[in-house]
Amino acid sequence: MKAWDEIWKTKEGKTLWLEPDPFVFSLLPKFKREGVNRILDIGFEVGRHAILFAKEGFDVYGIDTSPTGLKYATKWAEKEKVTLKLRIGEMSRLP
């Protein structure tokens, strides 16, 4: 969505979206126990949950409409030395 893309172009806009949500963080042990190894992050924003899961060893895919979010998440993943398979797209039309 264009509005999110504009928000994530600013430092202040990104700051609110850099820490993983506690609920998502709490899913890590459950997913590991159940043998989950792939994650699809629909609406990955700037990558906060995608990075979290990748750092924990999950194979992470993501889709979002924001080119700014994609660029930021990609750079963040490089910095963290993790691999994310992200692309631009609509959640209502998954590839």
N, C-alpha and C positions, 0 to 999 in steps of 0.2 A: 504494500500500500504506500502510495506516495508520501503520505503524512509521516509515516515511520521513517522513511528514507530521509526526510528532512530533519527529523529529530536526531537521528543517529549521525548526522553530519556535524553536530556540535558536541563538544566535550561534556557539557552538562547533560545532554540527552543520552549519551552513552553511559555515563556514570551510574545511572539508575539501573542499568541492565548488565552489569559486569559480575555480580555475585549470584551464584546459583540459588534458586528458590529452595528453602529448607525442605519442602515436601519432595522435590525432585532429588535432592541430596539423600533423603531418607530411603529412596528406592534402590540405591546402589546395593546394599546387602541382599535385598529380596531378589533383584535381578541376577546377582551372582549365584545365589543359592539355587535358583531355578534354571541356571544354565543359559541365560540370555547372553548372546554375544554380539548381536546387531541392534543398533538403535536408529530409529528414524525420527529426527527432530523436525517436526512440521512447524514452521515459523521460528527458525533458529535465531532470529534477532541479530545480535552481534556475536553470538557464539557461546554464551555463558554455560549452557547445558551441554552443548556439543563438546566443548573443551573438557568439561568435567568428566563426561563419559569416556572420551578418548584417553584422557590421562589415567583412567581406571582400567584401560585395556579393551574397551568395547570398540567394535567396528562401527563408525558413526557416519550416517548419511543425513543430509538435511536439505530442506527446500524453504525458500523465503522469497518474497517479492522485492526485497531491498538490495539494490546493487551496493549501496554503502555498507549495509550489514555484511554482505558477502565479502567485500574487500577487507573490512575490519576483522572478521572471523578468520579469514585466510591468513592474514598477517599475524594474528594472535596465535593461530595453530603453528605457524612456522617458528615463532618465538618459543613456544612450549615444546617444540619438536614432536608434535603429534600430527596424525593424518586425519583430515576430514574430507568427506566426499559431499561437497555442497554444490547446490545449483539454484539458479533463479527460476521461480515458477509459482504457480497458484496452488494452494492446498486443495482447492476444489477440482483441480485437474492434475492429479499426480501422474508422473510418467510411468 
